Amino acid sequence: MSEGATQGGRGMRRSWTLRLAILLPFAWLVLFVLLPTLIAFKISLSQTVLAQPPYVPVLNPSGGWDAFVGFLNALSFENYTAVFTDSLYLASYLKSLQVAALSTALILLIGYPIAYAMARAPRGVQSVLLILVILPFWTAFLIRIYAWINILQRDGLLNQLLLSLGIVDAPIAWLASDTAVYIGIVYSYLPFMVLPLYATLERMDAALREAAADLGAPPWKIFWQITVPLSRPGILAGVLLCFIPIVGEFVIPDLLGSSSTLMIGQTLWTEFFANRDWPFASVVALVMLVILVGPIVLYEHLQARALEKAR
Amino acid sequence: MRKGLSFTNLTALALGLAFLYLPIAILVIYSFNTSRLVTVWGGWSTRWYTALLADRALLDAAFVSLRVGFISATAASILGTLAAVALARARLFRLRASFSALLYAPIVMPEVITGLTLLLFFVAIDLDRGVWTVTLAHITVTMCFVTLIVQARLASFDWSLEDAAMDLGAPPSRAFLAVTLPLIWPAVAAGWLLAFTLSLDDLVIASFTTGPGATTLPIRIYSDVRLGVKPEINAICTVMIATVALVVIAASLLTKRRAAH
């Protein structure tokens, strides 16, 4: 079926329905995704005041051109310089990037063998395994973190187990530590890595590896030189799907971490809810967005290409 | 890929699944513990479940969450399906890139950013914050997930069926509703389910966009969890897990039977 024949020929006939189909979701996204980001940018250039809304200047549309010029003059980049000169915020950004990088690497290391085994399982078993991996993903995020509090707390199951086995003499403080944050993140994001990996591994042509084996390549060499390079799209998709949201993660470090694991999502949360500094919270959010623009664009590019290929 | 599991493969699977399920299993088991102390096993009991039924505030929060989830999943399914059809069918030219950029952004963007920007928007347009602002926020985020699922289905869709209906004189909207929609229905239903559970699950975006009197279940659970482990929370979590598990398993059985036909 050629695209030109169906779309060109019927372009007129279907016009209003298709236009509506495009216009409605597109307008919605412009209104609720693009516009809010622009408003956040405007507010990030404002100053905090004790008022409702808690920032100045506020644009007064009835004031005409003079009011608009005055409004523009009152905006300033002061907040941005503050973010880059205050060591607290810099440390918070660096901590987030470090936690995201390290935990994404851990998730890849743990997820790859699981995805690999899933792809090698017999067909009927595969669909069951797929459901088993997806199911925890459908269970509320908060519940999964809460489950770990049950296990990791001071008199929790892990310490009870270690004590009864005689491995430790006194209970270990697992909670409120970096370790707990890493456990929580790896646990929550594992399906995001396993699913794209499984999708590429499952499609892989077995003949390539059999040929390598016939030519005498040892299994580890086949794995490193054929399987891993061919699964690169899956690895990339999984890494991006984990890394980007982990950088902005709030719930996990808040419930499992300590004050020394202050990630940028928590800093933003505190600026907004505790300090009620909306302009500053916007600055923190927008700087995070700028840091993540590269990975986000790369992910979108991959998605679009994968769909193009599937067509 | 060649089939057949080695010993290493089986170990990886067993350890992986144990890692995924053990914490949830422990949570479920301890929700039936008579003892208030999570560390002491006092025998089986359903007392924390009966306690739930008496907790008015918790039931109210659950009701708010269900209402937000139902409305936002339904709206998101409509908008998301339209977006997927538009991307598959329309000649968007240059718009295509910005359209899909706007669609994928809420999926990958950290929730704190989505929540904050949406709240600032609601304040800027002077909208009273409450159940409806949370619903609008959830529609925005979940519709993108629906698009992703429906788009994957449409990638292998044979458009000549819809064209045939139109050649026979059906108006485009009718051809879509009578021919295309019934064929892509499982994908739309899966999208609805995903949207519903994502909405039911969300804490961060709801915390930013909510207002007085609109406490969702995750917001309520979160404020409890911060104070430590309580058996009542184990019980409400178990109820949520069981509901989601039943729905997902039923849905996958349904689509499987459909595929077998």
Interface residues (C-beta under 8 A of the other chain):
Chain A: M1 T6 Q7 R10 G11 R13 R14 T17 L18 L20 A21 I22 L24 P25 F26 W28 L29 V30 F32 V33 L34 L35 P36 T37 I39 A40 I43 P53 I110 P113 I114 Y116 A117 M118 A119 R120 A121 P122 R123 S127 L129 I131 L132 V133 I134 L135 P136 W138 T139 A140 F141 L142 I143 R144 I145 Y146 A147 W148 I149 N150 I151 Q153 D155 G156 L157 Q160 Y187 L190 P191 V194 L201 E202 R203 M204 A206 R209 E210 L240 L241 I244 P245 V247 G248 E249 F250 V251 L255 G265 L268 W269 F272 F273 W278 A281 S282 A285 M288 L289 L292 P295 I296 V297 Y299 E300 Q303 A304 L307 A310 R311
Chain B: M1 R2 K3 G4 L5 S6 T8 N9 L10 A12 L13 G16 L17 F19 L20 Y21 P23 I24 I26 L27 Y30 V38 T39 L79 G80 L82 A83 V85 A86 R89 A90 R91 L92 L95 F99 S100 A101 L102 L103 Y104 A105 P106 V108 M109 P110 E111 V112 I113 L116 T117 L118 L120 F121 V123 A124 L136 A137 I139 T140 M143 T147 L148 Q151 A152 A155 S156 D158 W159 S160 D163 M166 P171 P172 S173 F176 T197 L200 D201 L203 V204 S207 F208 P218 I221 Y222 V225 R226 G228 V229 I233 N234 C237 M240 I241 V244 A245 V248 I249 S252 K256
